[in-house]
């Protein structure tokens, strides 16, 4: 009886574990340091190292970045697009 219970519990745990990875959006986080080259007028994106990155919804309206600022960005790749989810000014 206990062996049967443990077998069923193991199968359920495996299904839950696998379902989590199958349903999750493909997302990876990383950081990037550099000089801001361009900022969209509406603040929706910035360009650093000739690479355009969208500003995450949580940061829209809160960023005051300007061209020439030295920043460190926290990026997430969502639907094959780099999105800034956090940032900090740095001295390079």
GIPE-V132658 format. One record per residue. RES is the residue in three letters. SS is DSSP state (a for helix, b for strand, c for the rest). PSI is psi as a letter, one per 40 degrees, with the letter a starting at -180 (* if undefined). NEAR is the number of other ideal C-beta (glycine too) atoms within 8 Angstrom. Layout:
<<RES/SS/PSI/NEAR> <RES/SS/PSI/NEAR>>
//
This chain:
<<UNK/c/d/4> <UNK/a/d/5> <UNK/a/d/6> <UNK/a/d/7> <UNK/a/d/8> <UNK/a/d/8> <UNK/a/d/8> <UNK/a/d/8> <UNK/a/d/8> <UNK/a/d/8> <UNK/a/d/8> <UNK/a/d/8> <UNK/a/d/8> <UNK/a/d/8> <UNK/a/d/8> <UNK/a/d/8> <UNK/a/d/8> <UNK/a/d/8> <UNK/a/d/8> <UNK/a/d/8> <UNK/a/d/7> <UNK/a/d/6> <UNK/a/e/5> <UNK/c/i/7> <UNK/c/i/5> <UNK/c/h/7> <UNK/b/h/8> <UNK/b/i/6> <UNK/b/i/8> <UNK/b/i/7> <UNK/b/i/8> <UNK/b/h/9> <UNK/b/i/9> <UNK/b/a/9> <UNK/b/h/9> <UNK/b/h/15> <UNK/b/d/9> <UNK/b/i/7> <UNK/b/h/11> <UNK/c/i/8> <UNK/c/d/4> <UNK/c/e/4> <UNK/c/e/9> <UNK/c/e/7> <UNK/b/i/9> <UNK/b/i/13> <UNK/b/h/11> <UNK/b/h/12> <UNK/c/f/6> <UNK/c/f/4> <UNK/b/h/7> <UNK/b/h/6> <UNK/b/h/13> <UNK/b/i/10> <UNK/b/h/12> <UNK/c/i/10> <UNK/c/d/4> <UNK/c/e/6> <UNK/c/e/12> <UNK/c/h/10> <UNK/c/e/5> <UNK/c/e/6> <UNK/c/h/9> <UNK/c/f/4> <UNK/c/i/9> <UNK/c/i/7> <UNK/c/h/7> <UNK/c/e/5> <UNK/c/i/9> <UNK/b/h/10> <UNK/b/i/14> <UNK/b/h/9> <UNK/b/i/13> <UNK/b/h/11> <UNK/b/i/13> <UNK/b/i/11> <UNK/b/h/11> <UNK/b/h/8> <UNK/c/f/5> <UNK/c/f/3> <UNK/b/h/7> <UNK/b/h/9> <UNK/b/h/12> <UNK/b/h/14> <UNK/b/e/10> <UNK/b/i/7> <UNK/b/i/11> <UNK/b/i/6> <UNK/b/i/6> <UNK/c/i/8> <UNK/c/h/3> <UNK/c/*/5>>
//
